[in-house]
Structure formats: C-alpha cells, structure tokens
Amino acid sequence: MTKFKVREKLRKACSQAKYIALETLANGQVRQTVKAVATVAATTTALGMAGTSAMAFSVTQNNDSNTLLNSLLGETSGLSNFTITTSGEPSAFGTFNNDPFGLGSGVVLSTGQVADVVGPNNSETTSGPGELAQIDISFDADSTTDRLYFQYIFGSEEFLEFAGSQFNDSFELSLNGTNLALLANGQPVTVNNLAASPDGPFDPAFINNTGGIASNATQLDGYTNALTFEGALNRNATNTLSIAIRDVGDSIYDSAVFIKGNSVGVVKPPSDPVPEPLTILGSLAAGSFGVALRRKYKQQQKDTAKV
C-alpha cells in the first residue's frame, strides 16, 4: 500500500475526537470503537462554548504585497526601503483577526488554503492545492539598529498522527540566509521536533488541540505557543527576511504559520501570550481519555502500515 493510501486510511479511521480506538475484525474490516467519545466531546464543546469570544476568529485570503507588508511592519526606526515578494498559490496567503492563540491579528501563510485554518476542529483532514508559501522582504538597515524581532505561531494538521514520520512539515524564518525559526533547545521548528511521536516526547512549546476555545476556533490539530524571532541585522547594508512554509514528504495535510501583526521591527516583543484558560481546561478534560486512545491508535497505525 502506498504512503498516500496509508495516510488516507489512517485519517478516515479517525473521528472528530482524533484518537478513536480501532478494532480489526476477523474479516479484515475496521470499525470504530466510540465508547465515551460523546462524553468527552460534550465536555470540551461545553467548555469551548462557555469561553467563546464575542469576536470570532476570522481569516481573509489576501496575497496583495502591500497589504501583507503593512500588516507585518511595526516599529522600524533605522530601517528603510522595504520591498516584498510572494511565492505560492494566492489562496496560501491572508490576514487574520481575533485568533485563539493570543496574537490578536496579523498575517497567515499555509501550505494549503488559509481559509481552511478556521475551526471548529471537526474535519478529519484539510489539504489544499499548494505545497510552498513564501514571503521575501528586503530592506536597508542603518548604523542605529542591529536586531530584528517579531512573534509567530506554527501549527499543523500532521499532529499527532504523523509526528515522528517522514511527513515532517516545517517552515523557515531566514534572515540573510540563516534559519532562525528555532525552539528553546536550538532545534528548528518542525512537526517532528515538536512531537517526536504520537505518544511524545513533546517539546514544551507544543500545544495539542484537544479542547477549549482553540478547538472551536481552528482546524489545526496542534500548534506552538507564541514564539519570538530574533536576528542580527547587517548594519549599513541590505537585509532579506524570508518566511517560508512547506509540505514535507507529500502535499497533503496542511500546516500554517501566523505572524503577529505590526510586530516585525526593531523592538523586542513583550512576554509570550498566555494560552486561553479554557484551552487548558479543555485539554485537561480530554487528557486522560486521549492517553488511552493514543496507545490504541499507535497499535492500529502499525497494523495499517502492514496492509
């Protein structure tokens, strides 16, 4: 069986709870075991509804270079002569507002369609037409400034089913050719570096989208907390910032990166936003159930791979 068929079979075997246990019948057919799923779903839905903001998370497809640039730039004293180019499908670029991650607003890039990142998290998979989305921003820096900053979040539909696999979707935040999209341990921000397998270990920056506000707001199965980009500028010279996100292994199951609006500049951002309280509560409510299901799911994943 090809990797594409295996991935489709795995995804189709998962319900909205993502980790429904599977039993293989004597005749080889697979059926879902759904005991207790309704209870967990009701709990997380109730928690999410209780905390839903009056302002809903929204994403607007937009690949207009000037709009994207104006949405990104903040305090840029000492920087000048900005130019921007985009590479990828037009549907892979957009702006967002009232996100569930704590950024507020900004620019989003996706390996598929940015419109698909909006929740609730009720789809077995979201797969758009693209594989790469990239923004390149060139600008001059004078002698008065030496650092560039902004905040961002990476998320993916690859979590957790394909953590630790060859489908290691990633992105780069490169300043003058050096990738600075890094976790606290110095490793690049990728699916596999955030979750080594469906059972972990997990990087402290990883958030599993199992319940609460985020579960109602975004389709992404997992994402990071807010991370801070920091890079050294070449003074009295032209600098280039590249934001690129890409599918790895194949072109299905989307990933996305969110850049906080008006945060690209010379001022270091404040402390990272704190996750929404009900996102934490929802995760706790589903946590013990999820552990047992993930164990069962891992065995099913191995069995399916042998087909």
C-alpha positions as CSV (number, residue, x, y, z in Angstrom):
1,M,0.0,0.0,0.0
2,T,1.4,3.4,-0.9
3,K,2.1,6.0,1.8
4,F,-0.8,8.1,0.4
5,K,-3.3,5.3,0.8
6,V,-2.0,4.5,4.3
7,R,-2.4,8.2,5.3
8,E,-5.9,8.3,3.9
9,K,-6.8,5.1,5.7
10,L,-5.4,6.4,9.0
11,R,-7.2,9.7,8.7
12,K,-10.5,8.2,7.6
13,A,-10.3,5.9,10.6
14,C,-10.2,8.9,12.9
15,S,-13.3,10.7,14.1
16,Q,-13.6,14.3,15.4
17,A,-12.0,13.1,18.7
18,K,-9.0,12.3,16.5
19,Y,-7.9,9.3,18.5
20,I,-10.9,6.9,18.4
21,A,-9.7,3.4,19.2
22,L,-9.9,0.9,16.4
23,E,-10.6,-2.8,16.3
24,T,-9.8,-5.1,13.4
25,L,-12.5,-7.6,12.8
26,A,-11.8,-11.2,11.7
27,N,-12.8,-10.4,8.1
28,G,-10.2,-7.6,8.0
29,Q,-12.6,-4.8,8.1
30,V,-12.0,-1.9,10.5
31,R,-14.7,-0.5,12.7
32,Q,-14.6,2.4,15.2
33,T,-14.9,1.9,18.9
34,V,-16.6,5.0,20.2
35,K,-17.4,4.4,23.8
36,A,-17.0,7.5,26.0
37,V,-16.4,9.7,23.0
38,A,-19.7,11.5,23.3
39,T,-19.0,12.4,26.9
40,V,-15.6,13.9,26.1
41,A,-16.9,15.7,23.1
42,A,-19.8,17.2,25.1
43,T,-17.4,18.3,27.8
44,T,-14.9,20.0,25.5
45,T,-17.7,21.6,23.5
46,A,-19.4,23.0,26.6
47,L,-16.1,24.4,27.8
48,G,-15.3,25.9,24.4
49,M,-18.8,27.5,24.1
50,A,-18.5,29.0,27.6
51,G,-15.4,30.8,26.6
52,T,-16.1,31.7,23.0
53,S,-15.3,35.4,22.4
54,A,-18.0,37.6,21.0
55,M,-15.5,38.4,18.2
56,A,-14.9,35.2,16.1
57,F,-11.6,34.2,14.7
58,S,-11.5,35.2,11.0
59,V,-9.1,34.8,8.1
60,T,-9.3,36.7,4.9
61,Q,-7.4,35.4,1.8
62,N,-5.2,38.2,0.5
63,N,-1.9,38.0,-1.4
64,D,-1.6,41.7,-2.1
65,S,2.0,42.5,-1.3
66,N,1.4,46.0,0.2
67,T,-1.4,44.7,2.4
68,L,0.8,41.9,3.8
69,L,3.7,44.3,4.3
70,N,1.7,46.9,6.1
71,S,0.1,44.2,8.3
72,L,3.5,42.9,9.4
73,L,5.6,46.0,10.0
74,G,5.8,47.6,13.4
75,E,8.4,50.0,14.8
76,T,11.1,50.2,12.1
77,S,13.3,53.1,13.1
78,G,16.6,52.7,11.3
79,L,15.1,50.5,8.6
80,S,14.0,51.7,5.2
81,N,13.4,50.9,1.5
82,F,11.1,47.9,2.1
83,T,10.2,45.6,-0.8
84,I,8.2,42.4,-0.7
85,T,7.5,39.5,-3.0
86,T,5.4,36.4,-2.6
87,S,5.7,32.9,-4.0
88,G,3.0,30.3,-3.9
89,E,-0.8,29.9,-4.6
90,P,-2.8,33.1,-3.9
91,S,-5.0,31.2,-1.5
92,A,-2.0,30.4,0.7
93,F,-1.7,34.0,2.0
94,G,-4.0,36.1,4.1
95,T,-4.7,38.2,7.2
96,F,-6.3,37.1,10.4
97,N,-8.1,38.7,13.4
98,N,-9.2,37.6,16.8
99,D,-7.2,34.4,16.8
100,P,-7.4,31.9,19.6
101,F,-3.6,31.9,20.1
102,G,-3.2,35.3,21.7
103,L,-1.6,37.2,18.8
104,G,-4.7,39.3,18.0
105,S,-4.2,39.9,14.3
106,G,-1.6,39.6,11.6
107,V,-0.6,37.6,8.5
108,V,-1.0,33.9,7.9
109,L,0.7,31.6,5.4
110,S,-0.5,28.0,4.7
111,T,0.7,25.0,2.6
112,G,-2.9,24.8,1.5
113,Q,-5.6,27.4,1.7
114,V,-5.5,29.9,4.6
115,A,-9.3,29.9,4.8
116,D,-9.1,26.2,6.0
117,V,-7.4,27.0,9.2
118,V,-10.6,28.4,10.7
119,G,-12.4,25.9,13.0
120,P,-14.1,24.2,14.6
121,N,-11.7,21.3,14.6
122,N,-14.2,18.9,13.0
123,S,-12.6,17.8,9.8
124,E,-10.6,14.6,9.5
125,T,-8.1,16.4,7.3
126,T,-7.6,19.7,5.5
127,S,-5.5,19.5,2.3
128,G,-5.2,22.5,0.0
129,P,-3.7,22.8,-3.5
130,G,-0.3,24.2,-2.6
131,E,3.0,22.9,-1.1
132,L,5.0,26.1,-0.5
133,A,4.1,29.6,0.6
134,Q,6.9,32.2,0.9
135,I,7.3,35.9,1.6
136,D,10.6,37.7,1.0
137,I,11.1,41.1,2.5
138,S,14.2,43.2,1.6
139,F,15.1,46.4,3.4
140,D,18.1,48.6,4.4
141,A,19.4,48.9,7.9
142,D,21.4,51.9,9.0
143,S,24.0,52.1,11.8
144,T,21.5,52.8,14.6
145,T,19.9,49.3,14.8
146,D,21.2,45.8,14.9
147,R,18.3,43.4,15.7
148,L,15.0,42.4,14.1
149,Y,12.1,40.8,16.1
150,F,8.6,39.5,15.7
151,Q,6.2,36.9,17.2
152,Y,4.8,33.9,15.4
153,I,3.0,30.6,15.9
154,F,3.4,27.4,13.8
155,G,0.5,24.8,13.5
156,S,-0.2,21.7,11.5
157,E,-2.8,19.0,10.6
158,E,0.1,16.5,10.7
159,F,-0.2,16.3,14.6
160,L,-0.4,14.0,16.2
161,E,-1.0,11.0,13.8
162,F,2.1,11.6,11.7
163,A,4.5,13.0,14.4
164,G,7.9,11.3,14.0
165,S,7.2,10.3,10.4
166,Q,8.7,11.4,7.1
167,F,5.8,13.9,6.8
168,N,7.8,16.5,8.7
169,D,6.2,19.7,7.6
170,S,8.4,22.7,8.5
171,F,9.0,26.3,7.9
172,E,11.8,28.7,7.9
173,L,12.3,32.3,9.1
174,S,15.5,33.1,7.5
175,L,17.4,36.4,7.9
176,N,20.2,36.8,5.4
177,G,20.1,33.1,4.7
178,T,20.2,31.8,8.3
179,N,17.1,30.0,9.6
180,L,16.1,31.5,13.0
181,A,12.8,29.6,13.4
182,L,14.1,27.8,16.5
183,L,12.8,26.2,19.6
184,A,14.3,27.0,23.0
185,N,16.6,24.0,22.7
186,G,18.0,25.4,19.4
187,Q,16.3,22.9,17.1
188,P,14.3,24.1,14.1
189,V,10.5,24.4,14.5
190,T,9.2,21.3,12.7
191,V,6.5,18.8,13.3
192,N,8.9,16.1,14.4
193,N,10.9,18.5,16.7
194,L,7.7,19.5,18.5
195,A,6.3,15.9,18.7
196,A,8.7,13.0,18.4
197,S,5.9,10.5,18.0
198,P,2.1,10.4,18.7
199,D,3.0,9.4,22.2
200,G,5.7,12.0,22.7
201,P,8.0,13.2,24.0
202,F,6.7,16.7,23.3
203,D,8.6,20.0,23.2
204,P,7.3,22.4,25.9
205,A,6.2,24.8,23.1
206,F,3.8,22.3,21.7
207,I,0.0,22.5,22.3
208,N,-2.3,19.6,21.4
209,N,-5.6,20.9,20.1
210,T,-7.8,18.7,22.2
211,G,-10.4,21.1,23.5
212,G,-11.4,24.5,24.7
213,I,-11.5,27.7,22.8
214,A,-8.9,26.7,20.2
215,S,-10.7,23.5,19.4
216,N,-13.8,25.5,18.4
217,A,-11.7,28.2,16.5
218,T,-9.1,26.4,14.4
219,Q,-8.9,23.2,12.4
220,L,-5.2,22.7,13.2
221,D,-4.6,19.6,15.3
222,G,-1.6,21.1,17.1
223,Y,0.4,24.3,17.3
224,T,3.1,26.1,19.2
225,N,2.7,28.7,21.9
226,A,3.8,32.2,20.7
227,L,7.5,32.1,19.8
228,T,9.8,35.1,19.4
229,F,12.0,35.6,16.3
230,E,15.3,37.5,16.9
231,G,18.0,38.0,14.4
232,A,21.1,40.1,13.9
233,L,21.0,42.7,11.1
234,N,23.7,43.7,8.8
235,R,24.3,47.4,9.5
236,N,24.6,49.8,6.7
237,A,23.5,47.1,4.3
238,T,20.5,45.5,2.6
239,N,18.9,42.6,4.6
240,T,16.4,40.0,3.5
241,L,13.8,38.3,5.7
242,S,12.3,35.1,4.2
243,I,9.2,33.5,5.7
244,A,8.6,30.1,4.1
245,I,6.3,27.2,5.0
246,R,6.3,23.9,3.1
247,D,4.9,20.4,3.0
248,V,7.5,17.7,3.5
249,G,7.0,14.1,2.3
250,D,3.9,14.8,0.3
251,S,1.5,17.6,-0.4
252,I,-1.4,16.7,1.9
253,Y,-2.4,17.7,5.4
254,D,-1.8,21.4,5.8
255,S,0.5,23.4,8.0
256,A,0.3,27.1,8.7
257,V,2.3,29.9,10.3
258,F,0.8,33.0,11.9
259,I,2.9,36.2,12.2
260,K,1.7,38.7,14.8
261,G,0.6,42.0,13.2
262,N,2.8,45.0,13.4
263,S,5.4,43.0,15.3
264,V,8.2,42.9,12.6
265,G,10.6,45.6,13.7
266,V,13.4,46.7,16.0
267,V,11.5,46.5,19.3
268,K,11.7,43.2,21.2
269,P,8.1,41.9,21.8
270,P,6.7,41.6,25.4
271,S,6.5,38.2,27.1
272,D,4.8,35.5,25.1
273,P,0.9,35.5,25.3
274,V,-0.5,33.1,27.8
275,P,-2.8,30.3,26.3
276,E,-6.5,30.8,26.8
277,P,-7.7,29.3,30.1
278,L,-10.4,27.2,28.6
279,T,-7.9,25.8,26.1
280,I,-6.1,24.4,29.1
281,L,-9.3,23.2,30.8
282,G,-10.4,21.5,27.6
283,S,-7.1,19.7,27.3
284,L,-7.3,18.5,30.9
285,A,-10.9,17.3,30.4
286,A,-9.9,15.2,27.4
287,G,-6.4,14.3,28.6
288,S,-6.8,11.0,30.4
289,F,-9.2,9.7,27.7
290,G,-6.7,10.8,25.0
291,V,-3.8,8.9,26.5
292,A,-5.6,5.6,26.3
293,L,-6.9,6.3,22.8
294,R,-3.4,7.3,21.6
295,R,-2.0,4.0,22.9
296,K,-4.7,2.1,21.0
297,Y,-4.2,4.3,17.9
298,K,-0.5,3.7,17.8
299,Q,-1.0,-0.1,17.6
300,Q,-3.6,0.5,14.8
301,Q,-1.2,2.7,13.0
302,K,1.4,-0.1,12.9
303,D,-1.2,-2.7,11.8
304,T,-2.4,-0.4,9.0
305,A,1.1,0.2,7.8
306,K,1.5,-3.6,7.2
307,V,-1.5,-3.7,4.9
